[in-house]
Amino acid sequence: MTSVSVLLLCAAALLGTAVLAVLLTHSSRSTPVVYGVSLAFSAIAFVTALAYLGGGLPSAEASLLALPIGLPWLGSHFRLDALAAFFIIVVNLGSALSALYALGYGRHEHAPHRVLPFFPAFLSGMNLVILADDAFTFLISWEFMSLASWALVMAHHRDADNRKAGYVYIVMASAGSLALLLAFGLLAGSAGDYSFAAMRLSAHSPFVAGLALVLLLLGAGSKAGLVPLHVWLPLAHPAAPSHVSALMSGVMTKVAVYGFIRVVFDLLGMPTWWSGIVVLIIGSGSAVLGILQALMESDLKRLLAYSTIENIGVIFVSLGLALAFKANGMGLAAALALAAALFHVLNHSFFKSLLFFGAGAVLTATGERSMDKLGGLIHRMPVTSVVFLVGCVAISALPPFNGFVSEWLSFQAMLQSPVLPQWGLKILVPAVGGMLALSAALAAACFVKTFGVTFLGRPRTIVAEKAVEVDRFSLAAMCVLAALCLLAGILPGIVIDALAPVTLSLIGEQVPMQTDIPWLSIVPIAESRSTYNGLLVFLFTLFSASSTAYLIHRFASRALRRAPAWDCGFPEINPATQYTAGSFAQPVRRVFGTVVFRVRERVDMPPPGDLRPARFAVEAHDLIWEGLYLPIVGAVGFAAEKLNHLQFLTIRRYLSLVFLALVFLLLVLALWS
């Protein structure tokens, strides 16, 4: 049995699990059975793809399978190559750990019948998208994935905010699917052959390739969360259950990245140099705006959703570099940039899933998502606090964890840009590098705020004071992800070498083999350029921290000293005097917020003798939502109100409209021919 057959059987088994969940709706064993079976089949798919990618098979030896379903003249084609195998690994590793987490978290779900049937269906849809080898199968699987995730977002539909999130999400998903449909129509051309094999062999004019790129940025970018198509993320992620939020942010957005890579790097042929400029601008803008939005947030899950936008921007910056280098025949630099993008895809699936799991654990223990109502959880949830701290350090791109390595590789690729012949790229790439560095610094500030306000200090509310540690299944899933964040950071050469078949199949080049380098260092270009050794950094950090702690405890004075703690100017020791999420972000808000978010601060300070309390209010605006989407919503509402009169026409007028529509379509067909 071929690898693609095993993966399709796993996808079919997950669909069967969804049916089983419907049959077990009223059973008390439905939660462990559905999540346990989902864990098992996701693990099988993960191992299968890992074995395939570990074999280093080139794309010429891809595993193919055609089934007589779908369109009669096309059928359904499936393909497993190096690129698909890598993303299957990302999808199913995240799926298996989400299922493991849900074995404990799912016991707190008050409406499991609204979650259980759609969870395995969602996993199956993501796998089918990656395995699809024709446009029809791809789009059907894409829509199935979107509808299953929409049902999970709407699981708690009685909440008005969740209904709004579901509505915005399904509208954005539908618009994205339409853009992808048009893109595949362009690639199929007049021949109308919708198989990827035919698109791969066809020659596409620069106009068609450019238009297809724009449509792909709209279609895949809306699902990935690129600015300005990101508006559904901060609404949908908080609405979904936490293990589903982890899947949507850590995994589903990567399926969208896969769709972009598959078409642009595989089906479109040789890219144009200006396509790299477009992707670089959109990616860098998404990175900075996403993390600025995250800094302004006090809702833990909304903050993580905005952070996803930043990381997707980082990935697309690397993809834009790869396009620019590939268009100019710089194979090694293009392979390095693509490897950086794929490495960050894997890294983001690790630490973002970990952080959403941690947010779910906090929500389970306290019932709160607002950081201003938490605090002091490090004493009551010590394991969750430690693994959440690992996720915060990793996403802040600090060594020796994995987030640093992929962003470091991106900067190494940027250092090759002076060789590019186009002045537009020579000027743009350093500017993008500065924006990427700014986003990394803001990310560190953002997650210092996140961990400090949530886990440190004193409990701000009773629920935070009475919080207890979560179940073992949830802790096990978080600990595995924390360990993966560390391992990928201290042994990055193994990951880079595993990505070699992917870059070789798409670029024709690969980053030099890293596991042969002494001391497990990584040398992406040459030793004279730059090297990094995550293991030595980790050992040095561990040794210096341990030595410092030992010296302090061994030689410091043992005399007991008592003194009042510094009260920051507040003599009353009260949790209300602690920093909040808003106060922590105030300096950044005053620097960037007045321009980016049109922030206005209003202070109501009563005069002396007036007993009214002082009040402070912050007003911020989402300029993209208010400037782009609200006018569209208003126009659609106006058009719907006017078109509503059509349902009250007579039969004769209906027939006249049908006749005129038929004449119009025949006229269009005649002119087209």
MARMAR-96159 format. One record per residue (C-alpha): residue in one letter; x, y, z; chain. Coordinates in steps of 0.02 Angstrom, whole numbers, plus 50000, padded with zeros to 5 digits. Layout:
BEGIN
<A <X Y Z> A>
...
This chain:
BEGIN
<M <50000 50000 50000> A>
<T <50069 50170 49949> A>
<S <50093 50314 50069> A>
<V <49955 50418 49989> A>
<S <49835 50270 50008> A>
<V <49872 50259 50194> A>
<L <49844 50446 50216> A>
<L <49679 50440 50121> A>
<L <49622 50296 50229> A>
<C <49663 50400 50383> A>
<A <49562 50545 50312> A>
<A <49417 50427 50276> A>
<A <49430 50354 50451> A>
<L <49420 50530 50524> A>
<L <49261 50559 50423> A>
<G <49194 50396 50492> A>
<T <49237 50458 50666> A>
<A <49131 50612 50634> A>
<V <48984 50498 50593> A>
<L <49021 50396 50749> A>
<A <49016 50556 50852> A>
<V <48840 50590 50789> A>
<L <48785 50415 50839> A>
<L <48864 50434 51012> A>
<T <48786 50604 51045> A>
<H <48699 50554 51205> A>
<S <48834 50436 51268> A>
<S <48945 50484 51414> A>
<R <49092 50399 51326> A>
<S <49079 50503 51167> A>
<T <49215 50627 51216> A>
<P <49356 50503 51253> A>
<V <49306 50390 51107> A>
<V <49301 50527 50974> A>
<Y <49459 50616 51032> A>
<G <49549 50451 51062> A>
<V <49511 50387 50886> A>
<S <49558 50556 50811> A>
<L <49723 50549 50905> A>
<A <49759 50374 50839> A>
<F <49727 50411 50655> A>
<S <49816 50578 50662> A>
<A <49967 50489 50737> A>
<I <49963 50359 50597> A>
<A <49957 50496 50465> A>
<F <50099 50589 50552> A>
<V <50212 50436 50556> A>
<T <50172 50393 50374> A>
<A <50217 50567 50311> A>
<L <50372 50574 50422> A>
<A <50432 50409 50351> A>
<Y <50402 50471 50173> A>
<L <50494 50636 50200> A>
<G <50633 50548 50293> A>
<G <50662 50441 50139> A>
<G <50713 50597 50045> A>
<L <50612 50551 49891> A>
<P <50616 50683 49754> A>
<S <50456 50750 49678> A>
<A <50479 50638 49525> A>
<E <50440 50489 49635> A>
<A <50285 50564 49712> A>
<S <50151 50444 49770> A>
<L <49996 50464 49659> A>
<L <49818 50399 49667> A>
<A <49663 50432 49561> A>
<L <49486 50389 49616> A>
<P <49330 50384 49504> A>
<I <49235 50512 49606> A>
<G <49202 50697 49579> A>
<L <49184 50768 49403> A>
<P <49149 50628 49276> A>
<W <49284 50684 49154> A>
<L <49412 50723 49289> A>
<G <49390 50611 49440> A>
<S <49487 50647 49599> A>
<H <49676 50647 49599> A>
<F <49785 50639 49753> A>
<R <49973 50662 49768> A>
<L <50101 50649 49905> A>
<D <50267 50733 49872> A>
<A <50397 50815 49984> A>
<L <50298 50978 50004> A>
<A <50136 50887 50044> A>
<A <50225 50769 50163> A>
<F <50298 50914 50263> A>
<F <50128 50997 50283> A>
<I <50045 50830 50324> A>
<I <50172 50816 50466> A>
<V <50127 50991 50528> A>
<V <49940 50958 50516> A>
<N <49937 50789 50598> A>
<L <50061 50826 50736> A>
<G <49954 50976 50785> A>
<S <49795 50872 50766> A>
<A <49860 50730 50874> A>
<L <49914 50848 51014> A>
<S <49749 50943 51003> A>
<A <49655 50779 51021> A>
<L <49766 50732 51170> A>
<Y <49732 50901 51250> A>
<A <49545 50883 51216> A>
<L <49537 50717 51310> A>
<G <49547 50822 51467> A>
<Y <49484 50991 51408> A>
<G <49333 50914 51322> A>
<R <49262 50855 51487> A>
<H <49223 51037 51530> A>
<E <49129 51067 51367> A>
<H <48946 51099 51408> A>
<A <48887 51065 51228> A>
<P <48997 50921 51165> A>
<H <48870 50871 51032> A>
<R <48909 51035 50943> A>
<V <49096 51003 50942> A>
<L <49130 50816 50929> A>
<P <49059 50780 50754> A>
<F <49150 50926 50674> A>
<F <49321 50903 50756> A>
<P <49374 50745 50659> A>
<A <49288 50813 50503> A>
<F <49397 50969 50517> A>
<L <49553 50861 50531> A>
<S <49502 50759 50379> A>
<G <49469 50915 50276> A>
<M <49641 50986 50310> A>
<N <49724 50824 50257> A>
<L <49622 50813 50097> A>
<V <49669 50991 50047> A>
<I <49853 50949 50057> A>
<L <49835 50783 49964> A>
<A <49726 50854 49823> A>
<D <49807 50851 49650> A>
<D <49672 50937 49548> A>
<A <49578 51101 49569> A>
<F <49406 51022 49594> A>
<T <49463 50908 49736> A>
<F <49564 51049 49812> A>
<L <49417 51170 49815> A>
<I <49292 51041 49879> A>
<S <49413 50994 50019> A>
<W <49447 51179 50054> A>
<E <49261 51215 50071> A>
<F <49236 51062 50180> A>
<M <49378 51120 50294> A>
<S <49302 51294 50303> A>
<L <49127 51234 50343> A>
<A <49187 51112 50477> A>
<S <49290 51249 50561> A>
<W <49144 51370 50547> A>
<A <49033 51245 50638> A>
<L <49163 51235 50776> A>
<V <49169 51425 50789> A>
<M <48979 51424 50805> A>
<A <48979 51288 50940> A>
<H <48925 51416 51071> A>
<H <48806 51506 50955> A>
<R <48695 51577 51092> A>
<D <48829 51708 51126> A>
<A <48801 51860 51014> A>
<D <48988 51888 50992> A>
<N <49009 51708 50933> A>
<R <48869 51729 50806> A>
<K <48954 51884 50739> A>
<A <49120 51791 50731> A>
<G <49039 51648 50636> A>
<Y <48957 51767 50512> A>
<V <49116 51864 50475> A>
<Y <49215 51703 50460> A>
<I <49098 51618 50337> A>
<V <49087 51776 50229> A>
<M <49277 51792 50223> A>
<A <49296 51605 50189> A>
<S <49171 51614 50046> A>
<A <49257 51765 49968> A>
<G <49424 51675 49982> A>
<S <49355 51518 49900> A>
<L <49287 51623 49756> A>
<A <49459 51701 49730> A>
<L <49540 51528 49727> A>
<L <49409 51466 49603> A>
<L <49450 51610 49486> A>
<A <49637 51580 49507> A>
<F <49621 51397 49459> A>
<G <49509 51446 49313> A>
<L <49648 51559 49248> A>
<L <49778 51421 49268> A>
<A <49667 51294 49180> A>
<G <49650 51413 49032> A>
<S <49549 51378 48877> A>
<A <49594 51193 48882> A>
<G <49494 51176 49042> A>
<D <49609 51043 49116> A>
<Y <49595 51064 49304> A>
<S <49726 50935 49353> A>
<F <49881 51004 49437> A>
<A <49990 50901 49320> A>
<A <49920 50995 49169> A>
<M <49937 51164 49254> A>
<R <50116 51122 49299> A>
<L <50160 51090 49116> A>
<S <50065 51239 49044> A>
<A <50148 51402 48998> A>
<H <50067 51553 49083> A>
<S <50085 51730 49018> A>
<P <50150 51863 49139> A>
<F <49976 51941 49145> A>
<V <49893 51776 49191> A>
<A <50029 51736 49318> A>
<G <50013 51908 49398> A>
<L <49824 51900 49407> A>
<A <49832 51724 49479> A>
<L <49955 51786 49611> A>
<V <49836 51926 49663> A>
<L <49690 51804 49673> A>
<L <49795 51683 49775> A>
<L <49842 51821 49897> A>
<L <49656 51856 49916> A>
<G <49605 51673 49930> A>
<A <49744 51595 50030> A>
<G <49785 51759 50118> A>
<S <49610 51775 50188> A>
<K <49623 51602 50265> A>
<A <49801 51632 50327> A>
<G <49761 51801 50403> A>
<L <49861 51924 50299> A>
<V <49820 52108 50324> A>
<P <49694 52175 50270> A>
<L <49605 52006 50258> A>
<H <49633 51966 50442> A>
<V <49472 52031 50519> A>
<W <49399 51859 50555> A>
<L <49546 51797 50661> A>
<P <49522 51903 50819> A>
<L <49337 51861 50813> A>
<A <49339 51675 50773> A>
<H <49485 51617 50881> A>
<P <49412 51675 51047> A>
<A <49241 51605 50998> A>
<A <49302 51428 50965> A>
<P <49348 51304 51102> A>
<S <49531 51319 51148> A>
<H <49590 51158 51067> A>
<V <49501 51212 50907> A>
<S <49580 51386 50921> A>
<A <49749 51300 50928> A>
<L <49707 51202 50770> A>
<M <49641 51354 50676> A>
<S <49789 51464 50722> A>
<G <49930 51338 50729> A>
<V <49875 51221 50589> A>
<M <49735 51285 50475> A>
<T <49827 51445 50434> A>
<K <49972 51335 50377> A>
<V <49856 51244 50258> A>
<A <49826 51414 50178> A>
<V <50015 51441 50169> A>
<Y <50028 51270 50085> A>
<G <49900 51321 49954> A>
<F <49999 51478 49915> A>
<I <50164 51384 49902> A>
<R <50088 51245 49797> A>
<V <50022 51362 49664> A>
<V <50154 51499 49662> A>
<F <50310 51392 49677> A>
<D <50247 51235 49589> A>
<L <50106 51269 49466> A>
<L <50144 51445 49404> A>
<G <50319 51408 49344> A>
<M <50460 51536 49352> A>
<P <50403 51688 49452> A>
<T <50430 51870 49405> A>
<W <50540 51980 49514> A>
<W <50401 52103 49554> A>
<S <50296 51964 49631> A>
<G <50425 51958 49771> A>
<I <50398 52144 49803> A>
<V <50209 52121 49821> A>
<V <50228 51976 49943> A>
<L <50365 52064 50042> A>
<I <50260 52221 50067> A>
<I <50104 52125 50120> A>
<G <50203 52009 50234> A>
<S <50301 52146 50324> A>
<G <50144 52253 50345> A>
<S <50051 52104 50420> A>
<A <50195 52070 50540> A>
<V <50201 52246 50612> A>
<L <50014 52282 50616> A>
<G <49975 52111 50689> A>
<I <50092 52128 50837> A>
<L <50039 52309 50868> A>
<Q <49859 52250 50880> A>
<A <49914 52112 50998> A>
<L <50002 52237 51111> A>
<M <49841 52337 51129> A>
<E <49739 52185 51183> A>
<S <49693 52129 51359> A>
<D <49593 51976 51303> A>
<L <49714 51829 51308> A>
<K <49644 51734 51158> A>
<R <49620 51889 51051> A>
<L <49801 51936 51087> A>
<L <49858 51766 51026> A>
<A <49749 51782 50871> A>
<Y <49829 51949 50826> A>
<S <50000 51872 50858> A>
<T <49958 51740 50727> A>
<I <49941 51880 50599> A>
<E <50117 51937 50643> A>
<N <50191 51764 50621> A>
<I <50100 51735 50457> A>
<G <50177 51899 50401> A>
<V <50350 51834 50448> A>
<I <50319 51677 50344> A>
<F <50263 51777 50192> A>
<V <50415 51891 50206> A>
<S <50525 51737 50184> A>
<L <50415 51675 50041> A>
<G <50431 51845 49957> A>
<L <50620 51833 49972> A>
<A <50616 51659 49897> A>
<L <50514 51722 49749> A>
<A <50634 51866 49718> A>
<F <50788 51756 49728> A>
<K <50711 51620 49620> A>
<A <50661 51745 49486> A>
<N <50842 51805 49477> A>
<G <50918 51631 49469> A>
<M <50992 51638 49645> A>
<G <50951 51458 49689> A>
<L <51044 51440 49854> A>
<A <50975 51604 49924> A>
<A <50800 51555 49868> A>
<A <50817 51385 49951> A>
<L <50875 51468 50112> A>
<A <50727 51589 50113> A>
<L <50604 51449 50077> A>
<A <50682 51341 50213> A>
<A <50664 51487 50335> A>
<A <50479 51504 50289> A>
<L <50446 51317 50310> A>
<F <50545 51312 50473> A>
<H <50438 51454 50540> A>
<V <50281 51362 50483> A>
<L <50335 51216 50594> A>
<N <50390 51328 50737> A>
<H <50230 51428 50739> A>
<S <50127 51270 50744> A>
<F <50225 51222 50901> A>
<F <50224 51379 51005> A>
<K <50056 51449 50951> A>
<S <49969 51284 50989> A>
<L <50059 51283 51157> A>
<L <50001 51459 51197> A>
<F <49821 51426 51149> A>
<F <49825 51268 51256> A>
<G <49891 51374 51399> A>
<A <49754 51503 51371> A>
<G <49628 51361 51375> A>
<A <49700 51297 51537> A>
<V <49684 51471 51614> A>
<L <49506 51484 51549> A>
<T <49463 51313 51622> A>
<A <49538 51356 51792> A>
<T <49469 51533 51808> A>
<G <49332 51556 51679> A>
<E <49418 51717 51625> A>
<R <49506 51773 51466> A>
<S <49539 51953 51522> A>
<M <49716 51969 51586> A>
<D <49663 52113 51698> A>
<K <49560 51989 51801> A>
<L <49701 51864 51823> A>
<G <49873 51872 51903> A>
<G <49969 51764 52026> A>
<L <49933 51602 51932> A>
<I <50114 51546 51941> A>
<H <50083 51489 52121> A>
<R <49921 51398 52081> A>
<M <49959 51329 51908> A>
<P <50148 51300 51912> A>
<V <50161 51177 51766> A>
<T <50050 51280 51653> A>
<S <50151 51434 51700> A>
<V <50317 51354 51653> A>
<V <50261 51285 51485> A>
<F <50170 51447 51444> A>
<L <50332 51540 51482> A>
<V <50423 51425 51360> A>
<G <50295 51470 51227> A>
<C <50316 51656 51265> A>
<V <50505 51645 51250> A>
<A <50493 51543 51089> A>
<I <50370 51660 51003> A>
<S <50477 51809 51055> A>
<A <50618 51737 50948> A>
<L <50740 51720 51093> A>
<P <50875 51586 51094> A>
<P <50893 51443 51125> A>
<F <50712 51408 51074> A>
<N <50647 51374 50900> A>
<G <50572 51543 50856> A>
<F <50745 51621 50853> A>
<V <50815 51499 50725> A>
<S <50685 51524 50589> A>
<E <50689 51714 50604> A>
<W <50880 51709 50607> A>
<L <50875 51610 50444> A>
<S <50759 51743 50370> A>
<F <50885 51879 50412> A>
<Q <51026 51773 50338> A>
<A <50927 51764 50176> A>
<M <50900 51952 50180> A>
<L <51088 51978 50189> A>
<Q <51099 51903 50012> A>
<S <50990 52042 49941> A>
<P <51132 52161 49888> A>
<V <51169 52041 49744> A>
<L <50992 52064 49674> A>
<P <50996 52163 49510> A>
<Q <50834 52262 49535> A>
<W <50851 52423 49634> A>
<G <50674 52407 49697> A>
<L <50719 52247 49787> A>
<K <50887 52315 49845> A>
<I <50799 52459 49932> A>
<L <50646 52363 49991> A>
<V <50729 52212 50071> A>
<P <50829 52311 50203> A>
<A <50671 52409 50245> A>
<V <50576 52246 50266> A>
<G <50718 52184 50375> A>
<G <50696 52335 50487> A>
<M <50509 52304 50500> A>
<L <50541 52121 50540> A>
<A <50663 52172 50678> A>
<L <50534 52295 50745> A>
<S <50400 52160 50748> A>
<A <50518 52043 50842> A>
<A <50554 52176 50974> A>
<L <50368 52216 50993> A>
<A <50330 52030 51006> A>
<A <50452 52016 51152> A>
<A <50367 52164 51239> A>
<C <50196 52091 51202> A>
<F <50233 51923 51282> A>
<V <50323 51998 51430> A>
<K <50158 52086 51460> A>
<T <50058 51927 51428> A>
<F <50154 51818 51549> A>
<G <50183 51951 51680> A>
<V <50005 52013 51693> A>
<T <49928 51838 51684> A>
<F <50043 51734 51793> A>
<L <50146 51851 51903> A>
<G <50099 51973 52039> A>
<R <49948 51953 52152> A>
<P <49779 51881 52103> A>
<R <49665 52022 52048> A>
<T <49502 51925 52071> A>
<I <49433 51784 52177> A>
<V <49430 51662 52030> A>
<A <49617 51690 52001> A>
<E <49650 51665 52186> A>
<K <49558 51498 52187> A>
<A <49627 51428 52023> A>
<V <49695 51251 52020> A>
<E <49803 51155 51897> A>
<V <49717 51073 51749> A>
<D <49707 50887 51705> A>
<R <49851 50775 51655> A>
<F <49801 50757 51472> A>
<S <49806 50945 51447> A>
<L <49972 50958 51539> A>
<A <50046 50815 51438> A>
<A <50002 50899 51272> A>
<M <50077 51064 51330> A>
<C <50235 50981 51395> A>
<V <50262 50891 51230> A>
<L <50249 51054 51134> A>
<A <50365 51143 51256> A>
<A <50493 51004 51231> A>
<L <50476 51019 51041> A>
<C <50505 51207 51052> A>
<L <50668 51174 51143> A>
<L <50725 51028 51034> A>
<A <50693 51121 50871> A>
<G <50792 51266 50943> A>
<I <50945 51170 51000> A>
<L <50947 51044 50855> A>
<P <50892 51148 50707> A>
<G <51009 51062 50585> A>
<I <50901 50907 50588> A>
<V <50748 51008 50537> A>
<I <50843 51103 50400> A>
<D <50905 50940 50326> A>
<A <50730 50867 50331> A>
<L <50671 51017 50229> A>
<A <50801 50985 50093> A>
<P <50686 50875 49984> A>
<V <50555 51013 49988> A>
<T <50671 51153 49932> A>
<L <50752 51038 49804> A>
<S <50585 50997 49723> A>
<L <50524 51179 49717> A>
<I <50685 51278 49692> A>
<G <50806 51151 49621> A>
<E <50930 51190 49760> A>
<Q <50948 51149 49944> A>
<V <51034 51221 50096> A>
<P <51198 51128 50129> A>
<M <51179 50977 50242> A>
<Q <51191 51034 50422> A>
<T <51205 50873 50522> A>
<D <51380 50843 50453> A>
<I <51444 51005 50531> A>
<P <51540 50981 50696> A>
<W <51461 51026 50862> A>
<L <51287 51028 50784> A>
<S <51313 51206 50720> A>
<I <51213 51271 50574> A>
<V <51299 51360 50429> A>
<P <51164 51415 50305> A>
<I <51284 51494 50178> A>
<A <51466 51484 50232> A>
<E <51565 51495 50393> A>
<S <51633 51664 50339> A>
<R <51454 51732 50333> A>
<S <51371 51672 50494> A>
<T <51348 51520 50604> A>
<Y <51238 51475 50751> A>
<N <51244 51336 50878> A>
<G <51085 51316 50978> A>
<L <51153 51175 51085> A>
<L <51302 51278 51144> A>
<V <51190 51427 51180> A>
<F <51076 51315 51281> A>
<L <51219 51237 51379> A>
<F <51298 51407 51412> A>
<T <51131 51478 51471> A>
<L <51102 51328 51583> A>
<F <51278 51332 51654> A>
<S <51281 51521 51686> A>
<A <51109 51521 51768> A>
<S <51151 51371 51877> A>
<S <51321 51443 51926> A>
<T <51245 51610 51972> A>
<A <51111 51528 52078> A>
<Y <51241 51418 52164> A>
<L <51359 51563 52201> A>
<I <51220 51669 52272> A>
<H <51156 51530 52386> A>
<R <51332 51474 52434> A>
<F <51417 51640 52472> A>
<A <51278 51764 52506> A>
<S <51246 51819 52684> A>
<R <51127 51707 52780> A>
<A <51077 51847 52897> A>
<L <50890 51876 52903> A>
<R <50847 52048 52839> A>
<R <50674 52123 52843> A>
<A <50624 52283 52758> A>
<P <50466 52349 52678> A>
<A <50450 52306 52494> A>
<W <50457 52446 52368> A>
<D <50278 52502 52347> A>
<C <50296 52595 52181> A>
<G <50226 52750 52265> A>
<F <50071 52660 52328> A>
<P <50081 52630 52516> A>
<E <49928 52517 52511> A>
<I <49970 52340 52456> A>
<N <49823 52302 52343> A>
<P <49811 52200 52182> A>
<A <49724 52349 52101> A>
<T <49888 52447 52107> A>
<Q <49976 52322 51994> A>
<Y <50013 52350 51812> A>
<T <49871 52300 51697> A>
<A <49882 52248 51516> A>
<G <49828 52422 51463> A>
<S <49954 52512 51572> A>
<F <50094 52399 51513> A>
<A <50055 52441 51331> A>
<Q <50034 52627 51363> A>
<P <50208 52683 51302> A>
<V <50191 52586 51140> A>
<R <50011 52644 51121> A>
<R <50065 52826 51134> A>
<V <50204 52803 51006> A>
<F <50110 52704 50874> A>
<G <49928 52708 50924> A>
<T <49886 52886 50878> A>
<V <49931 52852 50697> A>
<V <49893 52667 50674> A>
<F <49736 52652 50780> A>
<R <49685 52835 50804> A>
<V <49695 52810 50993> A>
<R <49621 52944 51105> A>
<E <49648 52947 51294> A>
<R <49519 53037 51401> A>
<V <49552 53079 51584> A>
<D <49414 53141 51699> A>
<M <49501 53210 51855> A>
<P <49379 53287 51982> A>
<P <49437 53448 52065> A>
<P <49493 53449 52248> A>
<G <49347 53421 52365> A>
<D <49245 53325 52235> A>
<L <49217 53146 52295> A>
<R <49187 53075 52121> A>
<P <49317 52946 52068> A>
<A <49440 52990 51932> A>
<R <49408 52902 51767> A>
<F <49524 52855 51626> A>
<A <49461 52791 51458> A>
<V <49551 52738 51300> A>
<E <49466 52744 51131> A>
<A <49548 52648 50988> A>
<H <49489 52616 50810> A>
<D <49522 52475 50689> A>
<L <49552 52581 50534> A>
<I <49548 52432 50416> A>
<W <49380 52372 50481> A>
<E <49304 52546 50484> A>
<G <49380 52605 50321> A>
<L <49365 52449 50214> A>
<Y <49237 52327 50282> A>
<L <49103 52438 50358> A>
<P <49071 52528 50191> A>
<I <49056 52358 50106> A>
<V <48934 52300 50240> A>
<G <48832 52458 50215> A>
<A <48831 52438 50025> A>
<V <48778 52256 50037> A>
<G <48639 52302 50158> A>
<F <48579 52441 50043> A>
<A <48582 52327 49890> A>
<A <48492 52188 49984> A>
<E <48356 52308 50038> A>
<K <48330 52367 49858> A>
<L <48334 52191 49785> A>
<N <48209 52135 49916> A>
<H <48072 52209 49805> A>
<L <48106 52073 49675> A>
<Q <48018 51942 49780> A>
<F <47853 52035 49761> A>
<L <47848 52037 49569> A>
<T <47712 51957 49465> A>
<I <47736 51798 49364> A>
<R <47744 51897 49201> A>
<R <47885 52007 49268> A>
<Y <47980 51855 49332> A>
<L <47969 51774 49160> A>
<S <48025 51936 49078> A>
<L <48177 51945 49193> A>
<V <48223 51764 49153> A>
<F <48207 51799 48966> A>
<L <48316 51955 48975> A>
<A <48447 51863 49078> A>
<L <48452 51723 48948> A>
<V <48473 51848 48806> A>
<F <48612 51936 48902> A>
<L <48707 51773 48934> A>
<L <48691 51721 48750> A>
<L <48759 51891 48699> A>
<V <48907 51873 48816> A>
<L <48941 51698 48749> A>
<A <48935 51760 48570> A>
<L <49055 51902 48605> A>
<W <49173 51785 48701> A>
<S <49179 51663 48556> A>
